[in-house]
Amino acid sequence: MKSVLNTLALLELIAAHQPVSLGELCGWVDQPKSSVQRALSTLKDAGWIKPADVEGKPRWVLSNRFLSLTGSNHLVTRLSQLAKPALIQLRDNCNETVFLSTFDYDHMTVIDCIDSTHAVRLVGAVGGSIPAFMSSTGKACLARLPEDHFTKILKGKTNRIPQGIAQLKREIDDIRQQGYAIIRGEWSQELTHIGAAIVDARGHPIGGIGIAIPNHRQHEVFNDVLIKQVVEACEDISRSLASESACR
């Protein structure tokens, strides 16, 4: 029982101080370092926390699964409800796989997906996670962050960003200006992704809608009309969330 209570105490500390390091946690609790490491490993394996690089140093943050224990789960649930009609409409418009993801510090996590009916398509995996800087929706979310927050997320990730941080920053600047992201061959060589961000009442990115198009079908569906539809869907959902927040 004591080990369970100790693990829960660590979870509460991570929730209150994330991103937090192993050393910081050890300084706050009366537990051996080895015990803290085992507890963190257990929480990670169970999906409640995940590692994050901050300024080149390992830290721990809550995963999206933690939302099921908090009031924030209402936001995720409501986001899914509001987005569902738009996801279906977008899929019907282009018959390509459309997905809804949440923005989770430096990752995107898929929470809903409407698959294309084509034989060759991306099959969505709800619950799947990908670094934000490798995702169209992730880049769109990064572009909505304050510059200092964006820079903090990127520190320590030099070796994980294929095009390099300088090029990524230029891409984010362009996305910030145009309001959407397009990536080709970064997550998969065979796919082109379109993505835009959904923001909360404060203008903070909370997720996004993306479409995955196999490269051999780009000429059939990839155009300015489809991009506009994705952006407008995200804007409509953002306005609905802001309106509901103002009424509470």
C-alpha positions in Angstrom: 0.0 0.0 0.0 2.8 2.4 0.8 4.4 2.0 -2.6 1.0 2.8 -4.2 0.7 5.9 -2.2 4.3 6.9 -3.0 3.6 6.5 -6.7 0.4 8.6 -6.5 2.3 11.3 -4.7 4.8 11.4 -7.6 1.9 11.7 -10.0 0.5 14.6 -8.1 3.9 16.3 -8.1 4.3 15.9 -11.9 0.8 17.3 -12.4 1.6 20.3 -10.3 5.2 21.1 -11.6 5.5 19.5 -15.1 7.9 19.4 -16.9 9.8 18.0 -13.9 13.1 16.1 -13.7 14.0 13.0 -11.8 16.3 15.0 -9.6 13.6 17.5 -8.7 11.2 14.7 -7.8 13.8 13.0 -5.6 14.3 16.3 -3.8 10.6 16.6 -3.0 9.9 13.1 -1.7 11.4 11.0 1.0 12.2 8.0 -1.2 15.4 6.5 -2.6 16.2 7.4 -6.1 15.8 3.8 -7.3 12.3 3.7 -5.9 11.4 7.0 -7.7 12.8 5.6 -10.9 10.7 2.4 -10.5 7.5 4.4 -9.8 8.1 6.6 -12.9 8.7 3.5 -15.0 5.4 2.1 -13.8 3.5 5.3 -14.5 5.0 5.5 -18.0 4.2 1.9 -18.8 0.7 2.4 -17.6 0.4 5.4 -19.9 -0.1 8.2 -17.3 3.1 10.1 -17.9 5.7 10.4 -20.7 9.2 11.7 -21.0 9.9 15.0 -22.6 13.1 16.8 -23.6 13.3 20.4 -22.1 16.5 22.4 -22.8 18.3 19.2 -23.6 17.4 17.6 -20.3 15.0 14.7 -19.6 11.8 15.7 -17.9 8.4 14.1 -17.1 5.0 15.4 -18.2 1.5 14.0 -18.0 0.1 12.2 -21.0 -3.3 12.7 -22.5 -4.6 9.7 -20.6 -4.4 11.7 -17.4 -7.3 13.8 -18.8 -9.7 11.0 -18.0 -9.1 11.8 -14.3 -9.5 15.6 -14.6 -12.1 18.2 -15.6 -10.0 18.7 -18.8 -11.5 15.5 -20.1 -14.7 17.5 -20.8 -12.7 19.7 -23.2 -11.4 16.6 -25.1 -14.9 15.0 -25.1 -16.5 18.2 -26.4 -13.8 18.7 -29.0 -14.6 15.2 -30.3 -18.3 16.0 -30.4 -17.9 19.3 -32.2 -15.4 18.0 -34.7 -17.2 14.8 -35.7 -19.5 16.3 -38.3 -16.6 18.3 -39.8 -14.5 15.1 -40.0 -17.2 13.2 -41.8 -17.9 16.1 -44.2 -14.2 16.5 -45.0 -13.8 12.8 -45.7 -16.9 12.8 -47.9 -15.5 15.9 -49.8 -12.2 14.3 -50.7 -12.5 10.6 -49.7 -9.2 10.7 -47.9 -8.5 9.8 -44.2 -9.3 12.7 -41.9 -8.1 12.8 -38.3 -8.6 14.8 -35.1 -5.6 15.2 -32.8 -5.0 16.8 -29.4 -1.9 18.9 -28.8 0.0 17.4 -25.8 3.0 19.6 -25.0 5.3 18.4 -27.9 3.2 15.5 -29.3 0.0 15.1 -31.2 -2.4 12.3 -30.1 -5.1 11.0 -32.4 -8.5 11.0 -30.7 -10.8 10.4 -33.7 -10.4 9.4 -37.3 -12.7 8.9 -40.3 -11.0 6.6 -42.8 -11.0 6.9 -46.6 -12.9 4.2 -48.5 -10.0 3.8 -51.0 -8.1 0.5 -50.9 -4.8 2.4 -50.6 -5.1 4.8 -47.7 -3.8 5.8 -44.3 -5.6 3.7 -41.7 -6.1 5.9 -38.7 -4.9 4.7 -35.3 -6.8 6.4 -32.5 -4.5 6.8 -29.5 -1.4 7.0 -31.7 1.1 9.7 -31.0 3.6 11.5 -33.1 6.1 14.4 -32.4 4.4 17.7 -33.1 7.2 18.8 -35.4 6.6 15.8 -37.7 2.9 16.4 -38.0 0.9 18.9 -40.1 -1.5 19.5 -37.2 1.4 19.6 -34.8 3.2 22.3 -36.9 0.0 24.2 -37.1 -0.3 24.1 -33.3 3.3 25.0 -32.8 2.7 28.1 -35.0 0.0 29.3 -32.6 2.3 29.2 -29.5 4.1 32.3 -28.2 7.7 32.3 -29.5 9.3 31.6 -26.2 7.1 28.6 -25.5 7.9 27.3 -29.0 11.6 27.8 -28.5 11.5 26.0 -25.1 9.8 22.9 -26.6 12.5 22.6 -29.3 15.5 22.8 -27.0 17.4 19.6 -26.9 15.7 18.2 -30.0 18.3 19.1 -32.6 19.1 15.5 -33.4 15.4 14.6 -33.7 14.4 17.2 -36.3 15.4 16.0 -39.7 15.5 19.4 -41.4 17.2 21.1 -38.5 15.8 23.7 -36.0 16.6 26.7 -38.2 14.6 25.3 -41.2 11.7 24.2 -38.9 11.5 27.7 -37.5 11.3 29.1 -41.0 8.5 26.6 -41.8 6.6 27.6 -38.6 6.9 31.3 -39.5 5.3 30.5 -42.9 2.6 28.4 -41.3 1.9 31.3 -38.8 1.3 33.6 -41.8 -0.8 31.3 -43.9 -2.9 29.6 -41.2 -2.3 26.0 -42.1 0.5 23.4 -42.6 1.4 21.1 -45.5 4.0 18.4 -45.0 5.3 16.0 -47.7 7.3 12.9 -46.9 8.3 13.8 -43.3 6.1 11.3 -41.5 5.7 9.0 -44.4 7.4 9.2 -47.8 4.1 8.1 -49.5 1.9 10.7 -47.9 1.1 14.5 -48.0 -0.6 15.9 -45.0 -2.8 19.1 -44.7 -3.4 20.4 -41.1 -4.8 23.3 -39.2 -5.0 24.1 -35.5 -8.0 24.3 -33.2 -7.6 26.8 -30.3 -9.3 27.4 -27.0 -11.0 30.6 -25.8 -7.5 32.0 -24.9 -6.2 31.3 -28.4 -4.0 28.5 -27.1 -3.7 25.5 -29.4 -5.4 22.4 -28.1 -5.5 20.2 -31.2 -6.1 20.1 -35.0 -7.7 18.5 -38.0 -5.6 16.9 -40.6 -6.0 15.0 -43.9 -3.6 12.4 -45.2 -3.4 12.0 -49.0 -1.3 9.3 -50.8 1.0 11.1 -53.1 -0.3 9.3 -56.2 -3.7 10.9 -55.6 -2.5 14.4 -54.9 -3.6 15.7 -58.3 -7.1 14.5 -57.7 -7.9 16.1 -54.3 -5.2 18.4 -53.2 -6.2 22.0 -53.9 -6.9 25.4 -52.4 -10.6 24.5 -51.8 -9.7 21.5 -49.6 -7.2 23.6 -47.7 -9.8 26.3 -47.1 -12.3 23.6 -45.9 -9.8 22.3 -43.3 -9.0 25.8 -42.0 -12.7 26.8 -41.8 -13.6 23.6 -40.0 -11.0 24.4 -37.3 -12.0 28.0 -37.1 -15.7 27.0 -36.6 -14.8 24.5 -33.8 -12.6 27.1 -32.1 -15.4 29.6 -32.2 -17.8 27.1 -30.7 -15.5 26.2 -27.9 -14.9 29.9 -27.1 -18.6 30.6 -27.1 -19.3 27.7 -24.8 -16.5 28.8 -22.5 -17.9 32.3 -22.3 -21.3 31.0 -21.3 -20.0 29.0 -18.3 
